[in-house]
Amino acid sequence: MSSIKDVASLAGVAVGTVSRVINNSGAVKPDTRKKVEKAIKELNYFPNEIARNFKMQKSKTVALLLPSIWNPFFSELAYYIEDELDLEGFKLMLCNSGGKPEKELYYLDMLRQNKVAGIVGITYNDIESSVRNNIPIVSIDRHFNKKITCVTSDNYEGGRLALRELVKAGARKPAFLGSVTSVFSETMNRRKGFVDEAEKMEVDYVIYEKPDPIMDDDAYFDEFFKTHPDVDGIFAITDLLAANYIDRAGRMGFRVPEDVKVIGYDGIQDHPYFHPILSTIRQPVEEMARTTIRLLYQKFEGVTLEKEVYRLPVYFRQGETT
């Protein structure tokens, strides 16, 4: 099925120009309009009614509320979300909260006033009381008491998979490294899967967590190395935490993977220029992003979704750290 991007490419114009022709809004030169209409006819393109005239919203902007654009996982997610929105002529408004609850509340209030078409929310703070149902919302990783659809990866299976791979690589005393958020999110199931699988396999294990965000990296790792010097396997809740551990373990004289096997979670490091290449549980980031937007489109149309939580499968990607 052809998309608005296909029409734009065939007509040799921008997606925004095609959108103006379809919606009969804004100035378009007569010759340009003819080229666009010809391309539409040639491709047998039917504009998506969601993008063209959803009745409840006038805005063509979707807001993405995320903790930090510096995190490569969130950057990759934002890229695919924007790309999926662009296919139907929507624009992305990026709201970078820095993980601060007061900034998230500010953005939510601003978005309500500006009447964006919808919101994609990534938050690990307790802002439950400020989330409303008057704007279509899809969250990533986070559950709310209200009926807000959540898209996530299979964090529980990822934890189980990480434990099995560490044991397979020779770890006899693996540890889970993480941080605990103030409210429950699907990411906490990474720990649960790790623990359940370790107990099932009768493996001695360590759980090491501190409140999120980790305020002092030095103190976090100093305490860990002091209290758990015999750990020979690490499953870190994120790739960034795993990379931080590898750096500090090297300073302490531990070799990876000879002395300690390390697995992260996210799959953000996939370029051969990085060494060592991290073994990790890879999330289907592109699928998560596109699924989120397609579900948001259904909310625009008032469709009742089949599920409140959509969990997408993960897989283990072998690197040089196990």
Buried (B, 14 or more C-beta within 10 A) or exposed (E): EBBBBBBBBBBEBEBBBBBBBBBEEEEBEEEBBEBBBEBBEEBEBEBBEBBBEBEEBEBBBBBBBBBBBEBBBBBBBBBBBBBBBBBBBBBBBEBBBEBEBEBBBEBBEEBBEEEBBBBBBBBBBEBEEEBEEEBBBBBBBBBBEEEBBBBBBBBBBBBBBBBBBBBEBEBEBBBBBBBEBEBEBBBBBBBBBBBBBBEEEEBEBBEBBBEBEBEEEEEBBEEBBEEBEEBBBBBBBBBBBBBBBBEBBEEEEBEBBEEBBBBBBBBBBBEEEEEBBBBBBBBBBBBBBBBBBBBBBBBBEEEEEEEEEBBBEBBBBEBEBB
